[in-house]
Amino acid sequence: MNTAERVRQEMRRFEASLPRLMPLYADRWVVFRDGDIVSLHDTEEQAYRAGLEAFGRHGGHVVAKVAEKRVIPLSAVVAYQKRG
């Protein structure tokens, strides 16, 4: 399996785990792999560096904030507005 597919699978696992993780780790950054948290961090940069150190650039892990997913409605009109 290539790295991109592994990351997609881990992201799905992470999102499915959010209801369990939110009460314990809300607003913390995590390195997530093999369906579980590998490490906890206060900042995105700390989590990113820990993930690289543990698994390398192609480790197939996810660095994410434990937070509710926010849906941002976007109209096609906004996407195609002229700028300038």
C-alpha positions in Angstrom: 0.0 0.0 0.0 1.4 3.4 -0.8 1.8 6.2 1.7 -1.2 8.3 0.5 -3.6 5.4 0.8 -2.3 4.5 4.2 -2.8 8.1 5.4 -6.3 8.1 4.0 -7.1 4.9 5.9 -5.5 6.4 9.1 -7.5 9.6 8.7 -10.7 7.6 8.4 -9.8 5.7 11.6 -8.9 9.0 13.4 -12.2 10.6 12.4 -14.1 7.5 13.6 -12.2 7.7 16.9 -13.1 11.3 17.6 -16.1 10.6 19.8 -13.9 8.5 22.0 -10.9 10.9 21.9 -12.8 14.2 22.4 -13.5 13.9 26.1 -9.9 12.9 26.9 -7.8 15.0 24.4 -9.9 17.9 23.1 -7.8 20.6 21.5 -4.6 18.6 21.7 -2.5 17.6 18.7 -1.8 14.0 18.1 0.3 11.6 16.1 -2.1 8.9 15.1 -1.1 5.5 13.5 -2.5 2.0 13.4 -5.8 3.2 14.8 -4.5 4.8 18.0 -2.7 7.8 19.4 1.1 7.4 19.3 1.9 10.8 21.1 0.1 13.9 22.4 1.3 17.5 21.8 0.3 21.1 22.6 1.2 22.4 19.1 0.9 21.3 15.5 4.7 21.8 15.1 5.5 19.5 18.0 3.2 16.8 16.7 4.6 17.1 13.2 8.2 16.8 14.4 7.4 13.9 16.6 5.7 12.1 13.7 8.7 12.6 11.5 11.1 11.4 14.1 9.0 8.3 14.8 8.0 7.3 11.3 9.8 9.4 8.7 8.3 11.3 5.8 6.5 8.3 4.4 5.4 6.7 7.7 1.7 6.7 6.8 0.8 8.5 10.1 -1.7 11.3 10.7 -0.9 14.6 12.6 -4.2 16.1 13.6 -6.0 18.2 16.3 -8.6 16.4 18.4 -11.5 18.7 17.6 -15.0 18.5 16.1 -15.1 18.6 12.3 -16.3 21.9 11.1 -18.2 22.1 7.8 -17.7 25.4 5.9 -20.4 25.9 3.3 -19.0 27.2 0.1 -20.9 28.5 -2.8 -19.6 28.1 -6.3 -20.1 31.9 -6.7 -17.4 32.5 -4.0 -15.0 30.1 -5.7 -15.3 31.9 -9.0 -15.4 35.5 -7.9 -13.1 37.8 -9.7 -10.3 39.1 -7.6 -8.6 42.4 -7.9 
